[in-house]
Amino acid sequence: MKTALLQITSTDDPAENLSMVRAMMREAAAAGAGYILTPEVTNCVSASRAHQNAVLHLEGDDPTLAGLREAAQELGVWLTIGSLALKTEDADGRFANRQFLIAPDGDIRARYDKIHMFDVQVSDEETYRESTGYRPGKQAVVAEVPFANLGLTICYDLRFPKLFNALANAGADVMTVPAAFSCVTGAAHWHALLRARAIETGSWVLAPAQCGDNAEHRRTYGHSLVISPWGEIVAEAGVEPSILYVDLDRTQAQEARRRVPSLTHEIDFDGPDTL
């Protein structure tokens, strides 16, 4: 399956972002892509709760979701919307960071809410508290499509190999890792973590990323990556908006797992003892 990863610079204006993504989808489909992925928070990058409350919607009313479903149907492609920031009906008012798998007929085939919240202090100047604005999901998801079994993850999930192992053991052979990585953590860890998750699970890893200056002084790392099941970097974007192409072959995952069947070698153990 010819696959296209869209690397974009989302702003805090959902309508502007939707127009940009639809245009890139048309370009990717014209180049022969049958499966297209977008990054995390495709619809809106903002740290302002007031602004988010003004421009975000519930899933059923979200114009970005409706517009991208329409585009997938128009183009006849599979689409992973890396995630959308969405309002919820939670009493505390927190949003959802939700990934969608859209079929070529425009139907929603799978949803996944980001499980791990990015609550970190990268430096004295750079602190994130994702859980203050977003509530974590609780359910891991594998979605079967004609060309792969997709394990759905989002950004900070990348640091938790237990999730990826669970997805692989449930049949996933392609992991989606849409992201909006910071420049500091991206430069230090992005490549190593993505390669590690591919190697550990013998899976393709598809990581479409946000890049550049997004909104409110937020800058994201870019470097969208495709990692093979053997851990090789097959394709990499730079730091500007672009489209990354790859031909997915799920037999490579089967071969990697045959050569090093580590998923079947996991055993329970006691401890550790503290001596």
Rosetta blueprint (number, residue, H / E / L):
1 M L
2 K E
3 T E
4 A E
5 L E
6 L E
7 Q E
8 I E
9 T L
10 S L
11 T L
12 D L
13 D L
14 P H
15 A H
16 E H
17 N H
18 L H
19 S H
20 M H
21 V H
22 R H
23 A H
24 M H
25 M H
26 R H
27 E H
28 A H
29 A H
30 A H
31 A L
32 G L
33 A L
34 G L
35 Y E
36 I E
37 L E
38 T L
39 P L
40 E L
41 V L
42 T L
43 N L
44 C L
45 V L
46 S L
47 A L
48 S L
49 R H
50 A H
51 H H
52 Q H
53 N H
54 A H
55 V H
56 L L
57 H L
58 L E
59 E H
60 G H
61 D H
62 D L
63 P H
64 T H
65 L H
66 A H
67 G H
68 L H
69 R H
70 E H
71 A H
72 A H
73 Q H
74 E H
75 L H
76 G L
77 V L
78 W E
79 L E
80 T E
81 I E
82 G E
83 S E
84 L E
85 A E
86 L E
87 K E
88 T L
89 E L
90 D L
91 A L
92 D L
93 G L
94 R L
95 F E
96 A E
97 N E
98 R E
99 Q E
100 F E
101 L E
102 I E
103 A L
104 P L
105 D L
106 G L
107 D L
108 I E
109 R E
110 A E
111 R E
112 Y E
113 D E
114 K L
115 I L
116 H L
117 M L
118 F L
119 D E
120 V E
121 Q E
122 V L
123 S L
124 D L
125 E L
126 E L
127 T E
128 Y E
129 R E
130 E H
131 S H
132 T H
133 G H
134 Y E
135 R L
136 P L
137 G L
138 K L
139 Q L
140 A L
141 V L
142 V E
143 A E
144 E E
145 V E
146 P L
147 F L
148 A E
149 N E
150 L E
151 G E
152 L E
153 T L
154 I L
155 C H
156 Y H
157 D H
158 L H
159 R H
160 F L
161 P H
162 K H
163 L H
164 F H
165 N H
166 A H
167 L H
168 A H
169 N H
170 A L
171 G L
172 A L
173 D L
174 V E
175 M E
176 T E
177 V L
178 P L
179 A E
180 A L
181 F L
182 S E
183 C H
184 V H
185 T H
186 G H
187 A H
188 A H
189 H H
190 W H
191 H H
192 A H
193 L H
194 L H
195 R H
196 A H
197 R H
198 A H
199 I H
200 E H
201 T H
202 G L
203 S L
204 W E
205 V E
206 L E
207 A E
208 P L
209 A E
210 Q E
211 C E
212 G E
213 D E
214 N L
215 A L
216 E L
217 H L
218 R L
219 R E
220 T E
221 Y E
222 G L
223 H L
224 S L
225 L E
226 V E
227 I E
228 S L
229 P L
230 W L
231 G L
232 E L
233 I E
234 V E
235 A E
236 E E
237 A L
238 G L
239 V L
240 E L
241 P L
242 S E
243 I E
244 L E
245 Y E
246 V E
247 D E
248 L L
249 D L
250 R L
251 T H
252 Q H
253 A H
254 Q H
255 E H
256 A H
257 R H
258 R H
259 R H
260 V L
261 P L
262 S H
263 L H
264 T H
265 H L
266 E L
267 I L
268 D L
269 F L
270 D L
271 G L
272 P L
273 D L
274 T L
275 L L
